[in-house]
Each structure stands twice: as structure tokens, then as C-alpha cells.
Amino acid sequence: MTGANSMFKVVSVGSAAQPGYALSVSGNAYYNGIIDAASLAGACISDSLTLNSSFTAASSKALSNVYAYASLACNALPLTGGTISGGLTVVGQMYASNLTVLGNFQKLNTLDFSSSNLIVQNNGTGPALLVYQVESGVLGAQPCALLLAGSNVGLYVGNTGGVGVGQSNVTAGYALDVSGAARVTSNVSVSGALSVAGNVSVSGSITNVRPILIAGLNATFTLIAVASKIPLDNIAVDNFNYWNVANYRYIPQIAGYYQCTANIMVTTLSVNAYPFIYKNGKDAIIGTLGYNASYSSTNIASGLLYLNGSNDYVEFWAMTMMTSGNVANSNIALTNLNISLISN
């Protein structure tokens, strides 16, 4: 013992007492008995502390506020509120219900092992692994995660949530960016446009699904002498959900040429009807005018329209020159709007 001061209850071993600490040890310390954690609160260990067996203490005597400036090693360590400015070595397994690492994290281990595992086991209600990127108080200023196989990039998670595979970046506007060949052994469903810059090799069949609309009326609709929008509310087919039920518009999100056909039949003989197909609020396709004194006839407007896949929209309008008997038939086979993508 280098010195002891009973008045101030200060003990130093191997060196002068450190100000503010009840126990100061310079050199290695070995203790083979029971450590009363309450008496070690605030201890300063300038070299290293080795506990060759498990450390057990009641919760009221947990090892707290212990500063080890070199290294701290033991088989089991209940540490609450402590700071380790050097290294922490755990021989065996380490269990933590909450583990927080503050500051710059360089490398978990510089050694190579023939077999290494990182296992995250979760029995709670939250995610098993949560990586939360915060840079200078701004969420997402830096990438969230980067997994490397040697110098090769395996997986990259950017600051907007996009995922890069085989590259350490994500092209703006894409949720998934893959560099290299991708293999899919099951089905792939694409609800929007699919753009491929290179070759596509398919060993099976390709089902080309294109937007299709078939819409009609749930009830009859009275035509007047000026063009009126037909409130199509009986949607038989809309496989891409492009029909806007609030304003009776078809607003496709895939650019291309669409075949548009509007059919209308009035319920009374000898009554004529003009069908129109509107694009962006203006008549783009004008249908035929026809009627027959012996039977009701269906009047048709049909043509090809280019829609930009963004804000272009199509509507069904119609009018009649008659003042009576001008009711559009509600049978979807007779009064309808058909739209399908032909080419993009």
C-alpha cells in the first residue's frame, strides 16, 4: 500500500492517490473473493481490472460509475452507468437488453476467425434489429447501413430508405437499385412501368399485363341538347385502378397509345345520340350520329389517343338533338367506355 488517509478514507496502491477517488490502483489488480460493489462506486482503475470468475451483485450494489482507462475483462459483468474509455473484453457471451453505442464506431474486431456469428434474438414486440441513423440532429443525413464482403458491396441502405444491391448508392427516384445480374425464382408483379436498359433473359413465359378499362352505368342517364359527361359508375374491369370515381375520369400512369371506344344507346326508337371521347377536357374523338325508326341503335366514338402516363385523362361525353326519349341505356353491353393500352 502506498498510502492511506483514514481521515478522508482515501486508499492508493502503487501510486499516489488520485484526487476525487477513494481507491487508486496503479498496475494490475487481482481479487479472488467477493467484491462489495457499493464500496467500489466511483473507483478509478488506471491500468486494468481482471475478474477471473463471474461477478454477482444485488441490484442495489451494482458496479456503477467505474472508470477503466485501459481495459476491463471478466466473464460476467453487471455494469450500470459506467464508462469504459479503453476496451471491453467479454470472454464468452454478452447479453444486453439495451445496448447503446455513442460516438464514432470504427471496427468491431480486427481479428479473423474461421467461424463468427452475430445473433440478434428478440422476444419483444419491436423489431429484432433497429438501425437509426442520426447525423448532427438531422435524421438520414448519412447512409443507414453498408454491408461489405471484403471490399465488395453487398447491401447498402441509403438515407432516404432506398436499397442498393452490389453498389454503395441508390439512384434518385428508385427504391431498389441493383448493380449486376438479378435472379428471381418466383413471380414478379409490376403495377407500373418496367424499364430495362440491357437484355432480359426469360426461361419461362411472360404474361404481358396492360391497363384495361370497361365501364358502364348502374342506372339510366338523361341526355340533353348539349354535351354532358356520362357518370360511369359500373366498373367491370379496371385492372390498374386508374379510374377516378369522383370525377369519372380515366387517368393512366403508363405513357403510351390507348385504344378508346365509347358506345351509347338510347332507350327510345328514332332518337339519336352523339358520343364524344374527351382528352383533358376537350373533345378528341367525335362519334357517329345515327338512329333508326325501327330499332334502337348504338352510336360509337372510337380512336387512338396518346396519354402521357401522368396527368392526361379521358372522359365519356354525349348529347342528343331530341327533346324527349333521350335516356341512355344502363346495360353495360350497350352503353360503355372501353380503354386499353396498345403500345408504349
Secondary structure, DSSP 4 states (H G I P E B T S, - for coil): --EEETTTTEEEESSPPPTT-SEEE-SEEE--S---GGGGTT-EESSEEEESS-----GGG-EES-EESSEEEES---EES-EESSEEEESS----SS----S----S-----SS--------SSS-S-----EETTEETSS-SEEEEETTEEEEEE-TTS-EEESSS---TT-SEEE-S-----S----SS----SS----SS-------EEEEE-SS-EE--SS-EE----EEEEETT--EETTTTEE--SS-EEEEEEEEEEBSSTT---EEEEEETTEEEEE------SSS--EEEEEEEEEE-SSS--EEEEEE-S-SSS-EE---TTTSEEEEEEEE-
